[in-house]
Every structure is written in structure tokens, then in C-alpha cells.
Amino acid sequence: MGNITKIVLTGGPCAGKTSALVRVIEHFSSLGFKVFTIPEVPTLFTQAGMNYLTPNKAFFYEGEKATLEIQLALEDKFTRMAQQCEENCLIVCDRGTMDISAYMAPETWEQLTRAVGTSTPELRSRYDAVLHLVSAADGAEQYYTTANNASRNEANDEEGLRIARGLDKKVIKAWTGHSHLRVINNDEDFDKKMNRVVKEIGDVLSLPQQIVDERKYLVEVVGELPEDCTESEITQCYLKGEPNSEVRLRRRMWQGKVVNVHTTRKRVSETEEIVTERQINNSLYEMMLALADPDRLPIHKLRKSFIWKGQYFELDFYKDQLDGLIILETKGITEHKSVKFPPFIRVKEDITCSTKYYNYNLAKK
């Protein structure tokens, strides 16, 4: 039996998931992977007669419960099929279990998961990575359409765009806390958005990837941040490792929850590297701290994440020995002119290519 990797492709309305699925199937099949795709269950249910906008609460609840049960069953059946394959397998889910929670009140979701015999942490942990494609309704409105999905409920007008943007953010919030959640920005060139999907999955599969700088800027905040931004506390420590490799422990805390991730980044050539990530429990996290690099201090920062004009930003407020440092970061944007800076941010310096501001170097004593 080969290795089995399970990925979720999700996002707001008209985000490009259908195109991304085609690209993923073609690319990774050509590399020798057996690729399975799990269809979007709510679409199947809608076509079969389910009405997710019904005012009938009992009907809505039973429909959502059935949606979750079928989603779980499909994933489990395809996993068992993959276990019979000799080659490495990639299971790609067109939306996953946590997407369901974005369309109901938190108390209804809690009731539903208890009835099915699961929980939010268990559902998130079913997947090796979650790729969220930002809706065209946010920053690429000229490409937003409802024509390619007859079951879509958002109208192609200003109110529909507002609803689509709101759903986009709710879906990101539902998956926040997954150790490998990646948000794929809109881009003037749609092909670049698709290539980013392929690259992120390549990272999860530990395939050699081109080294691409994330866009990073020294900034100051000059206005109010969006109310719907996600806030988390991050502690980052570096461990002793092999030459040409960087080993990192990251603990992220938000809303009373904790996620620990162990990351190894190893350069295999001047232009390529292999990145591996795994989520670890609190006990192993504490044990691994004993391997901390004595030449580097832990980094503590408050992170505020948000979408602005179709681009996903992470705004880090550093603490302790780096107090006062504020860095804005976004991924998947290769041209300076493509960054749509929010009006509440003033850019002081582009530090994308400045090794001085790499976290690994900032941690040095």
C-alpha cells in the first residue's frame, strides 16, 4: 500500500474549485499518483431535492445531518479503496466536513456533530491540508458568475456579491485551526491561482518545490482593522537540525484552542526545497522544546488575518525582544504592483528579499 494523502479544496462561491480539480487531477496523475475526487455533497443533495434555505427547521436539520453522514461515508469508502492501491494516492475532497458548519448557527452545529458521534477537532484532523480559494466576489468581481453552478443561491448583483463575500469568510473561519490551512488569493492571472493550488499540494506531498518568497512588508497600522479578522497568539521556536535545514516548532492559540505544528524545511538545491509539516500533541511539543537551538530565542507574536480585495493578509505584531515590529505578509503575489494594500495599513518598507527579517534570523540572540 502506498501513502494516502487527503486534501480539501474549498472556498467561497465562484472561487475556481472546478478548474483547480481538473488541474490537480492532470498534474498529479502525470507524476504517478492515483487521484480520487470526492464530489461536493451539498450539490448532490440540492439536485436530489434538498432545500438548504428552507424555513422548516426540522427538515433543515435532518438534511444537514444526512449531508455530514454521507460526506463522512464517502471519504471513508474512498480511503478504504485507496488502501488497496500499490501506488501513492491523493484523495481530493470538493469541500469537506467543516464547510457544513459555515451555513448554520454554532449551537446547531454542536447538536449535529454530537448526533453523528464526532466533534469539530476530530473533523478537522481528518485531512492533511485544506486549500481555501478566495471567491471571485472579493477582488475579482468582473469574473464572478453564477452560470456555472445551477444550485448556487447567491445572485449576480451587489447583494449577491456581499453574501458571497460573507460566506467566503465564514468558510475560512470554519477551517481556522487546521495545521495546514492555506488561503489562495485571487490574481489578475487566473492561471497563477491554479498554479498556487498545485504548489501547495506539492508541499503537502513533500515534493521538491521552487523556492518562492512570500511578500513581506514593514508596516504601521493607521486605521481600524476589519471586525471579522481572525486573531491568534503564536509562539515559534527553532530546534537544532542538520546543515541546510530549518526545524521549527509553532504553537498557535485562539479562542481557547491550541494547535502545535512541527515543520522541517530542507534545501535540496539552489532553487528547490522540501517542506514537511505535521501536527503534534502537547506532550510531544513540550518534549521537543528540549531540542531548542541555544543560539535562538523564541518568537512571540499576535497575528491578525483577514481578506482585503480578494487577497489574504497576515498582520503580525511582535512581542518581547521584538516589541514594536509589525510585519504584513501575503502569499501567491509575485508583483509588487499586484498587492492591494488596505487603507488602514501604511507600508514603510518592502522586506520580501531581506534575509534580516526572516523569522529564523529574527530569533537569533
Phi, psi and omega per residue, in radians:
M1 nan 2.310 3.094
G2 -1.426 -3.115 3.077
N3 -1.285 2.558 3.120
I4 -2.070 2.170 3.125
T5 -2.115 2.276 -3.099
K6 -2.010 2.155 -3.069
I7 -2.093 2.504 2.987
V8 -1.872 2.260 2.946
L9 -1.821 2.048 -3.097
T10 -2.396 -3.056 3.137
G11 2.635 3.077 3.098
G12 -1.341 3.137 3.136
P13 -1.039 2.469 3.082
C14 0.955 0.972 -3.099
A15 -1.799 -0.275 -3.133
G16 1.832 0.300 -3.093
K17 -1.095 -0.726 -3.111
T18 -1.061 -0.795 3.100
S19 -1.124 -0.693 -3.136
A20 -1.119 -0.691 3.123
L21 -1.051 -0.763 3.117
V22 -1.069 -0.804 -3.125
R23 -1.080 -0.748 -3.111
V24 -1.132 -0.795 -3.138
I25 -1.035 -0.853 -3.104
E26 -1.102 -0.813 -3.038
H27 -1.168 -0.879 -3.012
F28 -1.418 -0.416 2.990
S29 -1.131 -0.670 -3.139
S30 -1.182 -0.359 3.114
L31 -1.589 0.051 3.074
G32 1.730 0.071 3.110
F33 -1.458 2.512 2.939
K34 -1.498 2.042 -3.045
V35 -1.849 2.144 3.017
F36 -1.885 2.520 3.062
T37 -2.174 2.292 3.103
I38 -1.675 2.111 -3.084
P39 -1.174 2.820 3.127
E40 -1.285 1.887 -3.024
V41 -1.108 -0.762 3.115
P42 -0.995 -0.601 3.089
T43 -1.145 -0.738 3.086
L44 -1.041 -0.734 -3.121
F45 -1.192 -0.706 3.130
T46 -1.088 -0.757 3.127
Q47 -1.153 -0.437 -3.126
A48 -1.559 -0.071 3.077
G49 2.114 -0.055 3.105
M50 -1.259 2.438 3.097
N51 -2.082 1.780 -3.094
Y52 -1.304 -0.145 3.106
L53 -1.777 0.177 -3.101
T54 -1.087 2.473 3.031
P55 -1.381 -0.151 3.134
N56 -1.341 1.799 -3.020
K57 -1.128 -0.664 -3.133
A58 -1.162 -0.736 3.103
F59 -1.110 -0.765 3.121
F60 -1.042 -0.828 -3.095
Y61 -1.083 -0.821 -3.129
E62 -1.138 -0.618 3.103
G63 -1.167 -0.752 3.124
E64 -1.201 -0.653 3.089
K65 -1.095 -0.763 3.105
A66 -1.132 -0.651 3.115
T67 -1.050 -0.802 3.136
L68 -1.145 -0.756 -3.118
E69 -1.096 -0.735 3.137
I70 -1.217 -0.663 3.087
Q71 -1.027 -0.838 3.137
L72 -1.093 -0.747 -3.111
A73 -1.126 -0.768 3.121
L74 -1.059 -0.808 -3.132
E75 -1.081 -0.748 -3.124
D76 -1.148 -0.710 -3.137
K77 -1.151 -0.749 3.141
F78 -1.205 -0.553 3.066
T79 -1.122 -0.737 3.109
R80 -1.119 -0.671 3.068
M81 -1.090 -0.758 -3.132
A82 -1.098 -0.556 -3.138
Q83 -1.157 -0.271 3.122
Q84 -1.606 -0.085 -3.101
C85 -1.551 2.522 3.098
E86 -1.449 -0.527 -3.136
E87 -1.443 2.884 3.046
N88 -1.151 2.461 -3.067
C89 -2.070 2.500 3.048
L90 -2.116 2.071 3.090
I91 -1.813 2.068 -3.110
V92 -1.951 2.086 -3.136
C93 -1.692 2.155 3.028
D94 -1.368 1.589 -2.914
R95 1.259 2.725 -3.121
G96 -2.247 -3.008 -3.021
T97 -1.063 -0.665 -3.064
M98 -1.246 -0.328 3.077
D99 -1.027 -0.575 -3.101
I100 -1.054 -0.620 -3.074
S101 -1.174 -0.363 -3.095
A102 -1.254 -0.201 -3.034
Y103 -1.942 0.356 3.133
M104 -2.676 2.920 3.115
A105 -1.197 2.572 -3.125
P106 -0.956 -0.679 -3.123
E107 -1.171 -0.596 3.089
T108 -1.177 -0.711 3.103
W109 -1.078 -0.749 3.123
E110 -1.087 -0.752 3.113
Q111 -1.086 -0.731 -3.093
L112 -1.166 -0.812 -3.118
T113 -1.144 -0.638 3.077
R114 -1.094 -0.724 -3.126
A115 -1.118 -0.579 -3.130
V116 -1.498 -0.214 3.111
G117 1.470 0.625 3.135
T118 -2.473 -2.946 -3.128
S119 -2.689 2.914 3.129
T120 -1.033 -0.832 3.116
P121 -1.043 -0.696 3.139
E122 -1.125 -0.710 -3.111
L123 -1.185 -0.736 3.106
R124 -1.081 -0.650 -3.037
S125 -1.318 -0.064 3.123
R126 -1.236 -0.293 -2.971
Y127 -2.064 2.550 3.112
D128 -1.391 -0.452 3.115
A129 -2.814 2.711 3.098
V130 -2.255 2.125 3.105
L131 -1.923 2.029 -3.139
H132 -1.783 2.031 3.082
L133 -1.597 2.152 -3.102
V134 -1.173 2.385 -3.139
S135 -1.053 2.500 3.052
A136 -1.111 -0.290 3.120
A137 -1.156 -0.272 -3.110
D138 -2.060 1.592 3.059
G139 1.755 -0.217 3.090
A140 -2.396 0.818 -3.024
E141 -1.013 -0.508 -3.110
Q142 -1.144 -0.314 3.136
Y143 -1.796 -0.005 -3.097
Y144 -1.297 2.274 3.117
T145 -2.620 2.670 3.049
T146 -1.882 0.069 -3.024
A147 -1.214 -0.440 -3.056
N148 -1.605 0.151 3.102
N149 -2.617 1.763 -3.060
A150 -1.171 -0.336 -3.114
S151 -1.589 0.015 -3.115
R152 -1.303 2.385 -3.056
N153 -1.715 -0.199 -3.068
E154 -1.465 2.228 -3.140
A155 -1.284 2.758 3.127
N156 -1.606 1.128 3.091
D157 -2.550 -3.078 -3.071
E158 -1.043 -0.709 3.123
E159 -1.172 -0.704 3.102
G160 -1.111 -0.677 3.085
L161 -1.114 -0.703 3.119
R162 -1.091 -0.763 3.129
I163 -1.123 -0.737 -3.132
A164 -1.094 -0.724 3.103
R165 -1.094 -0.705 3.133
G166 -1.126 -0.724 3.107
L167 -1.118 -0.688 3.120
D168 -0.967 -0.833 -3.110
K169 -1.219 -0.607 3.105
K170 -1.138 -0.660 3.135
V171 -1.184 -0.729 3.072
I172 -1.049 -0.763 3.136
K173 -1.076 -0.672 -3.137
A174 -1.077 -0.620 -3.101
W175 -1.637 -0.141 3.129
T176 -1.023 2.260 -3.068
G177 2.009 -0.305 3.029
H178 -1.231 2.427 -3.030
S179 -1.201 -0.334 3.120
H180 -2.324 1.058 3.004
L181 -1.587 2.162 3.098
R182 -2.162 2.294 3.137
V183 -1.776 2.158 -3.073
I184 -1.714 1.952 -3.093
N185 -1.138 2.771 2.866
N186 -1.239 2.743 3.139
D187 -2.553 2.611 3.070
E188 -1.004 -0.543 3.116
D189 -1.833 1.874 -3.091
F190 -1.047 -0.544 -3.134
D191 -1.081 -0.606 3.106
K192 -1.140 -0.641 3.097
K193 -1.092 -0.760 3.127
M194 -1.154 -0.695 3.124
N195 -1.113 -0.589 3.110
R196 -1.135 -0.658 3.083
V197 -1.041 -0.840 -3.133
V198 -1.076 -0.728 -3.139
K199 -1.109 -0.762 -3.109
E200 -1.116 -0.677 3.108
I201 -1.197 -0.651 3.063
G202 -1.028 -0.666 3.072
D203 -1.072 -0.787 -3.123
V204 -1.090 -0.620 -3.136
L205 -1.437 0.039 -3.140
S206 1.039 0.678 3.045
L207 -1.550 2.565 3.077
P208 -1.024 2.313 -3.085
Q209 -2.220 2.636 3.015
Q210 -1.071 2.411 3.101
I211 -1.336 2.049 -3.112
V212 -2.132 2.195 3.118
D213 -1.264 2.417 2.964
E214 -1.405 2.561 3.127
R215 -1.318 2.154 -3.085
K216 -2.328 2.467 -3.077
Y217 -2.450 2.432 2.902
L218 -1.335 2.244 -3.050
V219 -2.433 2.973 2.883
E220 -2.306 2.624 -3.123
V221 -1.590 2.174 -3.060
V222 -2.083 0.193 3.136
G223 -2.821 -3.038 -3.111
E224 -1.359 2.342 3.065
L225 -1.342 2.758 3.114
P226 -1.017 2.475 -3.137
E227 -1.151 -0.485 -3.064
D228 -1.623 0.269 3.120
C229 -1.241 2.637 3.115
T230 -1.600 2.296 -3.090
E231 -2.021 2.318 3.135
S232 -2.570 2.687 3.068
E233 -1.744 2.295 -3.094
I234 -2.150 2.289 2.993
T235 -2.058 2.220 -3.047
Q236 -2.212 2.181 3.132
C237 -2.173 2.592 3.119
Y238 -1.919 2.431 -3.102
L239 -1.868 2.812 3.064
K240 -1.184 2.382 -3.093
G241 -2.563 -3.076 3.139
E242 -1.243 2.857 3.034
P243 -1.055 2.565 3.134
N244 1.119 0.361 3.099
S245 -2.325 2.695 3.124
E246 -2.228 2.150 -3.110
V247 -2.010 2.205 -3.004
R248 -2.291 2.462 2.958
L249 -1.939 2.252 3.110
R250 -2.234 2.271 3.031
R251 -1.994 2.170 3.124
R252 -2.024 2.265 -3.117
M253 -2.184 2.303 3.079
W254 -2.718 2.412 3.089
Q255 0.869 0.698 3.106
G256 1.383 0.035 -3.123
K257 -1.812 2.712 -3.123
V258 -2.316 2.346 3.022
V259 -2.288 2.246 3.115
N260 -1.940 2.349 -3.126
V261 -2.304 2.298 3.069
H262 -1.809 2.151 -3.069
T263 -2.176 2.348 3.021
T264 -2.115 2.232 3.119
R265 -2.096 1.994 -3.073
K266 -2.133 2.190 3.119
R267 -1.415 2.248 -3.132
V268 -1.887 -0.221 3.044
S269 -2.800 -3.093 3.137
E270 -1.124 -0.450 -3.040
T271 -2.086 -0.068 -3.073
E272 -2.223 2.666 3.082
E273 -2.574 2.806 3.054
I274 -2.042 2.225 3.140
V275 -2.035 2.212 3.067
T276 -2.150 2.395 3.138
E277 -2.262 2.521 3.013
R278 -2.600 2.499 3.094
Q279 -1.470 2.405 -3.124
I280 -2.221 2.756 -3.133
N281 -1.423 3.015 -3.068
N282 -1.104 -0.649 -3.113
S283 -1.123 -0.807 3.133
L284 -1.170 -0.632 3.094
Y285 -1.008 -0.857 -3.121
E286 -1.102 -0.680 3.139
M287 -1.148 -0.703 -3.085
M288 -1.234 -0.360 3.095
L289 -1.070 -0.395 3.109
A290 -1.156 -0.299 -3.141
L291 -1.663 0.243 -3.072
A292 -1.034 2.472 3.091
D293 -1.172 2.062 -3.091
P294 -1.167 -0.247 -3.116
D295 -1.603 0.047 -3.094
R296 -2.334 2.444 3.114
L297 -1.586 2.688 3.026
P298 -1.117 2.621 3.066
I299 -1.893 2.259 3.094
H300 -2.067 2.317 3.129
K301 -2.653 2.667 3.019
L302 -1.737 2.162 -3.112
R303 -1.912 2.294 3.033
K304 -2.089 2.071 -3.066
S305 -1.925 2.459 -3.109
F306 -2.807 2.836 3.037
I307 -1.836 2.348 3.066
W308 -2.381 2.083 3.131
K309 0.927 0.760 3.063
G310 1.397 0.052 3.130
Q311 -2.029 2.429 -3.090
Y312 -1.663 2.209 -3.101
F313 -2.090 2.573 2.995
E314 -2.128 2.097 -3.104
L315 -1.909 1.960 -3.054
D316 -1.831 2.180 3.046
F317 -1.813 1.870 -3.063
Y318 -1.364 2.662 -3.086
K319 -2.170 -3.096 3.074
D320 0.941 -2.173 -3.044
Q321 -1.151 -0.249 3.141
L322 -1.942 0.354 -3.093
D323 -0.967 2.321 -3.138
G324 1.759 -0.288 3.125
L325 -1.411 2.247 3.105
I326 -2.245 2.145 -3.109
I327 -2.165 2.282 3.067
L328 -1.786 2.345 -3.080
E329 -2.365 2.482 3.004
T330 -2.535 2.642 -3.069
K331 -1.991 2.760 3.037
G332 1.356 0.267 3.104
I333 -2.100 2.056 -3.033
T334 -1.716 -0.328 -3.104
E335 -1.951 2.337 3.117
H336 -0.951 -0.726 -3.077
K337 -1.179 -0.290 -3.101
S338 -1.416 -0.275 -3.099
V339 -1.305 2.156 -3.130
K340 -1.692 1.478 -3.046
F341 -1.162 2.344 3.100
P342 -1.171 2.664 -3.121
P343 -1.198 -0.291 -3.139
F344 -1.568 0.144 3.122
I345 -2.116 2.301 3.011
R346 -1.950 2.118 -3.119
V347 -1.424 2.216 3.115
K348 -1.688 -0.620 -3.097
E349 -2.857 2.435 3.006
D350 -1.440 2.014 -3.089
I351 -1.988 0.357 -3.093
T352 -0.925 -0.767 -3.062
C353 -1.753 0.173 -3.104
S354 -1.607 1.878 -3.134
T355 -1.129 -0.347 3.114
K356 -0.995 -0.561 -3.052
Y357 -1.765 0.192 2.981
Y358 -1.155 2.427 -3.137
N359 -0.977 -0.633 3.137
Y360 -1.037 -0.672 3.126
N361 -1.439 -0.583 3.074
L362 -1.078 -0.494 -3.107
A363 -1.361 -0.233 -3.070
K364 -1.129 2.363 -3.128
K365 -1.222 nan nan
